[in-house]
Amino acid sequence: MEVGEDIVIVGAGIAGLTTSLGLHKLGIRSLVLESSDELRTAGYALTLWTNAWKALDAVGIGDSLRLQHDLLDGNVSTSTLSGLETSNTSFKVKGNNGDHEVRRVKRNLLLEAIAKELPSAYIRYSSKVVSIEEAGFYKLVHLADGTTYKTKVLIGCDGVNSVVAKWLGFKAPTFTGRASIRDKEREDDPIKMKQFVLSKLGNVYVPDQIKAIVENTELDSIISSPLRYRHPWELLWGNINKDNVCVAGDALHPMTPDLGQGGCAALEDSVVLARCLAGALLKEQSEETKGKGDREREEYKRIEMGLKKYAKERRWRSMELISTAYFIGFINQGNGQVTTFLRDNILPAFLAGLLLKRADFDCGKLRIS
């Protein structure tokens, strides 16, 4: 069965839902395809920095989320060897884009708040994309259940294993050699995983409260996630967009969590993408356009230019965030003599300052010119 949709978004995560909401606010319908049978609200909390709140305000849901999450005052770093404080960074400072705002947000509340603003018909669950095919000015998106969507615009927000990113020519994200153990769902051997974490904590100075959290965590709430990222130079010459296709969120810029900007960057992407795409789709046809073929061709070109504008805005910002996150992780997780010395004596204040510096960014409003 073939179904026509003007805009198809693959993935109902932060980027996919927010892009759909941004378009909806501008009067444009889209369809979000999600492989799971319901909204994937399970998972760990995430830190939303100043840039993320500006994006949430742009799509109109910032204030409702603020009511449910407290402001964070600052960040304190300590040496894992001595236990002594190495830096103390206040978040109550002004940046180039106004006061800083940092809150720890529950992922389920964030996704539910976005989805609540969308008509239910905008999200189709149990819709796994298996292949993409070109068809003139359109793309055919084939699902595992046999359904095919014929669309004018295809947006990949389908995470680190993105089918759309693969179609654009991106390689699979690179494993960093590190793993993150988080609170989510059962793994094969959560007992050994918990013992491993506690043994690591026993070798360094960690406050008793932190150890207590790990000790009290239920075994069925532990998951180990390999940390992967995209080499920043891949974004320099890679195809963020091609024809009427583009990627956003983790499909575009998978990064390590050391900067706390993965979800924030996805929100930025969504506002910029909705703005650029709406600017292309809402532009009136030229007077010279006559037949259906001419109209399709002109609209296709406008979409292509809109996505190129989006890619231009997001390319360097994405490269900057990926690189900074990797650098912070390399220093903070390194166990060599040089990196340990730098981490405990030279770079603490600098590294902490990078968190605020990269968050001092405004992706702009949804308004189109």
N, C-alpha and C positions, 0 to 999 in steps of 0.2 A: 504494500500500500504506500502510495506517494502522497505526501501532504506538503502544501506550500506554507512557508513562514518567512516573513521579511528578515527577521534577525533570529538566529539560533545561537544560544550561549551554552557551552558544554561545561557542566559542573556547577552545583548549587552550594559552593563554599562562599567565603567572604567576597572574593572578587566577582564571581558570577552573579550572586544575588544583588550586590551593590551596583554593578553595572546595569542590571535590569531595572533596579529602582531608579537610578539616575535617568535612564531613558524614559521610564514611566512618568517621572516628574516633568519631563519635557514633552509629554504627550505621544510617546512612541512605544508601541508594543514590542515585546520580545518573548521568546520561549526559552526557558532554562531546562536543559536536559540533565537529570541527575541519575546516576547508575544505582544508587541505593533506593530502597523502597520507602524511605522517609527522610526528612531533614536530618542531616548528620550533626546533631547537637552535642554528642558525647565528645569528651576531650578535655584538655587542660585549659586553664585560664591563660590569658595573654595580656601583656602590657601594651596599652595604647598611649602613644606619646602625642605631643602637641600637634604634629602633622596629621595624625589620624583623626583627632577631634575636629580639626578644620574640615576634613573630608566628610565626616559624619554630619557636621552642621550643614555642609553643602547639599546633602541629600535629605536633610530635615529630621534626623533621628538622634542628634547629639544630646539634646536636653533630656529626653526620656531615659537615656542610658546613664547620664550623669546622676540622676536621682537614685540609681541602684548601685553606684560604685563610688567609693571615697577617693579623694585626692591623695596622692603620695607626696610626702614632704621632701624626700631626697634619697640619696644613695650613699651607703657607707660601705667601704671596702676594707677588709682586714687581711693580714698575711696568714696564709695557711701554715706557715712554719712557726711564727711567734705568737699569732693571735692578736697582734697589735694593729690598731687602725692605721691604714695607709692613705686613705682619702675620705673626704666627706663632702659630697656635692649636693647643694641645695637645689631643689626644683622651683623654688619660689623666686625666680629671677626672670627678667625680661630678655627676650631674644630680638632678632631683627623683625620678627613677625608678631610681636606682642608677648604677653605673659605665657610662660610655659605651663602646660597642663599634662599631668601624667596620672593615669589611673589603671589599676589592675582590673580587668574585665573578664567575666565568665563567658566563655565561648558560646554556650547555649543561649544565653540572654542576648548576645550580640546578633547571632544568626536569626533567632526568633523575632527580634525587633525589626530586622530588615525584611524578613519574609512576611511579617504581619502587614507591612505597607504595600505588598504586592497582591494583585488579584490572584486567587487560587489557580486560575487557568494558565497563569504565566509559568508555572513549574510543573514539569512532568517527571514523575519518579519512575524507578525501574526501567530506565532508558539508557542502556549502555551503548556507547558509540563504538563500532567495530571498524569502520572504514570511512574514508572521505573520497569523493569523486568529483571531477570537474564536469560541468555541463554548460558550456557557453558562458553567459554572464552570471551563472548560478553555481552553487556547490550542492552536491547531493550528500547528505549525512545519513549513513546506513546504521541502523540499530540492530542489536542482537535479536530482537523480537520480530525482525523482518520489516519494520517500518522504515521508510525513507523520507527525510525532510529535504525539500528543495528550497534553498534559502538564498537571499540576496547578500547576507552578511553572516559569516561564521566567526564566533569568538571563542577561543579556547581558554577556559578558566578551570581546567581539569587537572591541576596539581603537577607534582614533580614527574609523574609518569604520563604526561599529557600526550594524547593521541594527536591533538592539533599541532602541538610543538614539533612532534616527530614529522608530521606532514610538511611543516614549514622548513624542515631540514636541521633542526636542532638535535644535538646528540643527547643521550641520557645524562642526567646530572652526575657529577663526579663524587665518589665517596671520600670523605675527608679523613677517614681513619678513626673517627670518633663516633660515639653513640650517646644518645640522650635517653635516660630512663625516666618515664613519665607515668602519670596516673591516668590510665585509660581502660584497657581491657586485658583479659588473661593471655599470657604467653605460655609457651610449652613448659617452662620451668621457673615460675615466679619465685620459688623458695631460694634457688641458687642466685637469682637476680638480686633479691633483697639482701642476701648474705654478701654478695659482691659489693653492693653499694655501701653497706655498713663497714665492710673491711677497708674500703677506700677512705671512708670518713675517719676511721680509726688511726690512719697514718698521718693525718693532718689536723691542724687546729680548726675545729668547727664548734660553734655554740651548741650547748646541750639541747636547746629547743629544736635545732635542725635535726639532730640525731633522733630526737623523740618523734618528730613527724615521720621519718622513715620507718622507725620501729613500729609505729602505730598504724602504718598504711596496710590496708587489707591486701592479701595476696592476689585477689582477683581484680585489683585496681592498678596493676603494674604492667607497663609495656616498655620495651626497649626499641628505640627508633634510630637507625643509622642516620648520621648527619650528612647530607649531600648538598652540593651547591653547583651553580653553573659558572664556568670560568668567565670572568668579566669580558675577556677579549672575544668570546663567542658572540656577545651582544654587539660588539663593535662592527663585525662584518656579517652577523647572522640576520635572518629575516624575522624581525618582530612582526612584520606584516608582509603579506604577499597577495596581490590582487584584492579580493574582498574578504580576506582572512587575517586574523591577528590573534595574539595571546596576551594574557594579563595574569597578575597574581603569581603564584608559584610556578605556573606553566611558563612564565616569562623569566622570573628572577629567583629561583630557589636559592636560599642563602642559609648560613648557619644562624642559630638563634642568639648569638652573642651580642648583637646590637639591639635585639628586640624590635626589629623593623619589618619582619616578614608580613604580618597582617596589616601593619600600618601602610606599607608600600602598596599592598593590594587595594586598600581603600583609595589611595591616591590614584592608582591606575584607573579605577572604576570611574571616578569623577572626570578625569581627563578624557577617557575613552568615550563616555556618554556625551560629553560636551562636543568633542570633535566629530563623532558620528552623527549626532543630531544636527550639527551645522551642515553636514553634507546632505542628510536626508530631507531636511526641511527647506532646503534651498529650492526656489521655483525653477521650473524648466525654462530653458531659453526659448525665445520666440521662433528660432530656426528649427526647433525640434518638431518633427511631423509625425511619422509613423511609429508603431509600437517598437520596432527594432531600434529606431533612433532614440526613443525615450529610454529604453533599457540600457543602451550604450552610454548615454549621457549620465544616467543615474549610477551606473557601474563605475564610471570615471570619477564621479563625485565621491562615491564611497571609498574608492581607492585612495584619493587624495586626502580624505578625512582620516583614514587609517594611517597614512604616511605622516600626517601631522601629529597624530597620537604617538607614533613610534619615535618621531624626532624629539618630542617632549620627554619621553620616558627612557630613552636609551641611556643617556649619561647619568641620570638620576639612579637608574637601576644598577649601572656599573659601579657607581660610587658606594651604594649601600652594600652590594655584594662584597666589594673589596674591603670596606671598613669592618664588616662583620667577620670576615675571614682573619683579618689582621688582629682584631681584639681576641678572637678565639685562639689564635696561634700563640699569643703572648700569655693569655690567662690559663691555657691548658698545657703549655709547654713545661717539661720537667728538666730541661737542661740547665746547666749552671748559669749560662748567660741570660736565658729567658727568665729564670727564677730571680736573678739579681735585678733585671730590668723591671719585672713585675712588682717586686717588693720595695724597690728603692728609687727608681727613676720615673717610671711611667704611670703610677696609679692615678694621679690627678688628671694627667693627659687622657688616659683611656676613659675615665669617667666623664670627662668633658666632651669626648666624642659622642657620647650618647645624646647629650643635649644639642650639640652642634648639628648632628644629622637629623634631629627631630625639628629643628628650626626651619620649617619649610611649609609653604602654603601652595596647595595644588590649584587654588582658585575656586570660583563659583561655577555653578552649572550654566549660568547665562551664556547664550551664544550670540555672536555679533551678526 
